[in-house]
Amino acid sequence: MNEQIVYRTDELENAIDYLEQAANFFENVENPHRFKWLMISLHGALYGFGVCAIKGSRSFHNVIKDIDMNAKKVKAKKAELESLFSEFDFDLDSMLALNVSQLISIWTVLDRCKSEDYMQRFVHSKVLQTTSQQNHAIKKLIEYRNQLAHFKPSAYGITGNYEKDIIMPVVDVISFLALESNNINYYNDESKMRVEKALHIFKIELKKLT
């Protein structure tokens, strides 16, 4: 029986979707959970575009943790894959790595975005450079996202100008990774236009705050 695919995505579409959702929530100032969803979706966009910027032509090796090939679960998965694909000409080691490995942390992704070893992929590639304000904003974004995504039973509230202190600096970093690093190959003009449209929404809404 043929099973219908109910959802399809990849690393670039994932990043674009997070950014679009962040822009939607940024426009929706009346939503009482606006802050929560901005922290979660902006975190996803920053993480996602960082992954896309450094992953390179090897698809995923630059963005996964090293695995212990002698670990019990790794050996079990390798045996499973060998039985399933023994008749086909697949790179089983790469398939194994993709199946059992974990994605590197967002902090490691951002460190690699600042490294020529990972970012200098093309003649016009640019390495990420962040200001102290952006570093502080990213730190707060990650802290809030983790607290909200793994919420403990509690009463929760925040104060301060998070649009200026967190949103603006983080969006600038995302904009660089997505459009200025020259490391992301968009499928077509429409995909890139979706990114530009979402970033434009932030620009328009942020102007209202200054």
C-alpha positions as CSV (number, residue, x, y, z in Angstrom):
1,M,0.0,0.0,0.0
2,N,1.3,3.4,-1.0
3,E,1.5,5.8,1.9
4,Q,0.8,9.5,1.1
5,I,3.5,11.9,2.2
6,V,1.8,14.3,4.7
7,Y,4.8,16.6,5.3
8,R,7.9,17.4,3.4
9,T,10.8,19.8,4.2
10,D,14.5,20.2,4.1
11,E,17.1,22.3,5.9
12,L,16.6,25.5,3.8
13,E,12.8,25.3,3.7
14,N,12.9,24.7,7.5
15,A,14.9,27.9,8.0
16,I,12.7,29.9,5.7
17,D,9.6,28.7,7.4
18,Y,10.9,29.7,10.8
19,L,11.7,33.2,9.6
20,E,8.3,33.6,8.0
21,Q,6.6,32.5,11.2
22,A,8.8,34.9,13.2
23,A,7.7,37.8,10.9
24,N,4.1,36.8,11.3
25,F,4.3,36.9,15.0
26,F,6.2,40.2,15.0
27,E,3.4,41.8,13.0
28,N,0.8,40.4,15.4
29,V,1.3,42.7,18.3
30,E,-2.0,41.7,19.9
31,N,-1.1,38.1,20.4
32,P,-0.6,37.5,24.1
33,H,2.0,34.8,23.3
34,R,3.9,36.9,20.8
35,F,7.1,36.9,22.8
36,K,7.2,33.2,23.2
37,W,6.7,32.4,19.6
38,L,9.2,35.1,18.5
39,M,11.9,33.5,20.7
40,I,11.1,30.0,19.4
41,S,10.8,30.9,15.7
42,L,13.7,33.4,15.6
43,H,15.9,30.8,17.3
44,G,14.9,28.3,14.6
45,A,15.6,30.8,11.9
46,L,19.0,31.7,13.3
47,Y,19.9,28.0,13.8
48,G,18.6,27.0,10.4
49,F,20.3,29.6,8.3
50,G,23.5,29.0,10.2
51,V,23.3,25.3,9.3
52,C,22.6,26.2,5.7
53,A,25.6,28.6,5.6
54,I,28.2,26.1,6.8
55,K,26.9,22.7,5.6
56,G,28.7,22.9,2.3
57,S,28.6,20.4,-0.6
58,R,28.9,17.4,1.8
59,S,25.3,18.1,2.8
60,F,25.5,17.3,6.5
61,H,29.0,16.4,7.7
62,N,29.9,20.0,8.7
63,V,26.8,20.2,11.0
64,I,26.7,16.9,12.9
65,K,28.5,15.6,15.9
66,D,31.1,12.9,15.6
67,I,29.8,9.4,16.4
68,D,31.5,6.5,18.1
69,M,31.5,3.8,15.4
70,N,32.0,1.1,18.1
71,A,28.9,2.2,20.1
72,K,26.3,-0.5,20.5
73,K,23.5,1.5,18.9
74,V,25.7,2.5,16.0
75,K,26.6,-1.1,15.3
76,A,23.0,-2.1,15.5
77,K,21.9,0.6,13.0
78,K,24.7,-0.3,10.7
79,A,23.7,-3.9,10.6
80,E,20.1,-2.8,9.9
81,L,21.1,-0.5,7.0
82,E,23.4,-3.2,5.5
83,S,20.5,-5.7,5.5
84,L,18.1,-3.1,3.9
85,F,20.5,-1.7,1.3
86,S,22.9,-4.5,0.6
87,E,21.8,-4.8,-3.0
88,F,22.2,-1.1,-3.7
89,D,25.2,1.1,-4.3
90,F,24.8,3.4,-1.3
91,D,27.4,5.1,0.9
92,L,26.4,3.2,4.0
93,D,28.8,5.1,6.3
94,S,27.3,8.4,5.3
95,M,23.8,7.0,5.6
96,L,24.7,5.7,9.0
97,A,26.2,9.0,10.2
98,L,23.0,10.8,9.1
99,N,20.8,8.3,10.9
100,V,22.5,8.1,14.3
101,S,24.3,11.5,14.6
102,Q,23.0,14.6,16.4
103,L,23.1,18.1,15.1
104,I,25.8,20.3,16.6
105,S,24.6,23.0,19.0
106,I,23.5,26.4,17.9
107,W,26.6,27.9,19.6
108,T,28.9,25.6,17.6
109,V,27.0,26.5,14.4
110,L,27.5,30.2,15.0
111,D,31.2,29.6,15.9
112,R,31.7,27.9,12.6
113,C,29.8,30.7,10.8
114,K,32.7,32.9,12.1
115,S,35.3,30.6,10.8
116,E,36.9,30.8,7.3
117,D,37.4,27.1,7.4
118,Y,33.7,26.6,7.2
119,M,32.5,29.7,5.5
120,Q,35.0,30.3,2.7
121,R,33.2,28.1,0.2
122,F,32.9,30.4,-2.8
123,V,34.9,33.4,-4.1
124,H,32.4,35.8,-2.7
125,S,31.7,34.1,0.6
126,K,31.7,36.2,3.7
127,V,32.4,35.2,7.3
128,L,30.0,36.2,10.0
129,Q,31.2,38.9,12.4
130,T,29.0,39.9,15.3
131,T,29.0,42.9,17.6
132,S,28.9,42.7,21.4
133,Q,25.3,43.8,21.2
134,Q,24.4,41.0,18.8
135,N,26.3,38.5,21.0
136,H,24.3,39.6,24.0
137,A,21.0,39.4,22.0
138,I,21.8,35.9,20.8
139,K,22.6,34.8,24.3
140,K,19.3,36.1,25.6
141,L,17.4,34.7,22.7
142,I,18.8,31.2,23.3
143,E,18.1,31.5,27.0
144,Y,14.5,32.5,26.5
145,R,13.9,30.0,23.8
146,N,15.2,27.1,26.0
147,Q,13.1,28.3,29.0
148,L,9.9,28.5,26.9
149,A,10.4,25.4,24.8
150,H,11.1,23.3,28.0
151,F,8.7,25.2,30.2
152,K,8.7,24.3,33.9
153,P,5.6,24.7,36.0
154,S,5.8,28.4,37.0
155,A,4.4,31.9,36.6
156,Y,6.6,33.6,34.0
157,G,7.0,37.2,33.0
158,I,9.6,39.4,31.4
159,T,10.3,43.2,31.3
160,G,12.3,45.4,29.0
161,N,12.4,46.4,25.4
162,Y,13.0,43.0,23.8
163,E,12.3,44.4,20.3
164,K,15.3,46.7,20.5
165,D,17.5,44.5,22.7
166,I,16.9,41.1,21.1
167,I,14.9,41.2,17.9
168,M,16.7,43.9,16.0
169,P,20.3,42.5,16.6
170,V,19.3,38.9,15.9
171,V,17.4,39.7,12.7
172,D,20.5,41.5,11.5
173,V,22.6,38.4,12.0
174,I,19.9,36.2,10.3
175,S,19.9,38.7,7.4
176,F,23.6,38.4,6.9
177,L,23.6,34.6,7.0
178,A,20.6,34.4,4.6
179,L,21.4,37.0,2.1
180,E,24.9,38.5,2.5
181,S,27.2,35.5,3.4
182,N,26.7,34.3,-0.2
183,N,26.8,30.7,1.0
184,I,23.2,29.8,0.6
185,N,22.0,28.5,-2.7
186,Y,18.3,29.1,-3.1
187,Y,16.2,26.7,-5.1
188,N,14.7,29.5,-7.1
189,D,13.9,33.3,-7.0
190,E,10.6,32.6,-5.1
191,S,12.5,31.0,-2.2
192,K,14.8,34.0,-1.9
193,M,12.0,36.4,-2.3
194,R,10.2,34.8,0.7
195,V,13.3,35.5,2.8
196,E,13.5,39.1,1.6
197,K,9.8,39.6,2.3
198,A,10.0,38.3,5.8
199,L,13.0,40.5,6.6
200,H,11.3,43.5,5.1
201,I,8.4,43.0,7.5
202,F,10.8,43.2,10.4
203,K,12.4,46.3,8.9
204,I,9.0,48.0,8.5
205,E,7.8,47.1,12.0
206,L,11.1,48.0,13.7
207,K,11.0,51.5,12.1
208,K,7.7,52.0,13.9
209,L,9.5,51.4,17.2
210,T,12.3,54.0,16.6
